[in-house]
């Protein structure tokens, strides 16, 4: 099954016959190579398709995962999905031509169109060709567009070079966007990121500003032994939520001294061992 076929299955129970006919007629012309129809159709989606969430079932999400491992379209909207249906229905004669079409759509897209295009990164052919485009999404000052790259999107984890990945994680913390929905956070952790985040935390402390508890998820003593001192400081002086975050960081560390430090806080150790304390909500319990 292709992405286009999967989208059509989803639309069958979510869109009116009139909307499906509009997609079908437009898609027939796009598949024939009529790029004008693609560009016009992309802009007309907001008037033709109801602004509703896609609302996928568990079975539908499983089908998406089988088709493209790591893909998480559960938060997509109907207009987002229709835009991808139109774009992926275009049969480009080469990867370069597909990128050329993408470039035009990105250049002329309004915010909702950009969100759809960045969410679609894991679905495009020749994945490595879109790294520079993902980098533009990371640098944007539009929060919703940045989140379309950083959240629930397997593309950054799979394709971004280390430096670009690290900048994305730092930006999440800088603008106050949670790391919880970032795909592959643990697998892409690296010593340079630990150093960057420690420097950032020290800058915040020097300015007497708060440090996001989630920052400590990516700070690993095995990458820099000095990180143990930072985590010990958080356990001594931090808020309850910060202490929980530091404890979680230590619990997953491979550094030989991490477990010894955590043992000094048996209450936190017991919560972690019992599964009551996790990164999903380190401050709720």
Number of C-alpha atoms within 10 A of each C-alpha: 8 11 16 17 12 15 16 19 12 17 19 11 9 17 15 13 12 11 15 18 12 15 21 14 11 18 22 15 16 22 18 12 16 14 15 11 19 23 18 11 21 21 17 13 22 17 9 16 21 15 13 12 15 18 16 15 10 10 9 16 16 15 14 20 14 12 14 15 12 18 22 19 20 16 13 19 17 23 24 27 24 24 24 22 20 23 26 21 22 20 13 16 9 11 14 12 12 18 18 13 18 16 13 11 19 17 10 12 17 11 13 13 22 21 22 22 24 22 29 23 21 22 15 18 15 13 14 12 14 18 17 12 15 21 18 12 22 25 14 11 10 12 13 15 22 25 21 22 27 29 21 21 24 21 26 26 19 17 17 19 12 16 10 18 23 20 15 22 22 19 16 21 18 12 10 10 20 16 20 14 14 21 21 16 15 12 9 17 19 17 14 15 22 23 18 15 20 21 12 17 19 14 13 14 12 9 9 9 11 11 19 17 21 22 23 26 22 22 28 27 23 18 18 15 14 13 20 20 12 18 26 18 13 22 22 10 11 18 13 14 19 23 24 27 29 28 30 22 22 27 19 13 18 13 17 11 14 23 16 11 17 21 15 11 13 10 11 21 19 13 16 16 12 9 8 13 21 16 15 11 14 20 16 9 10
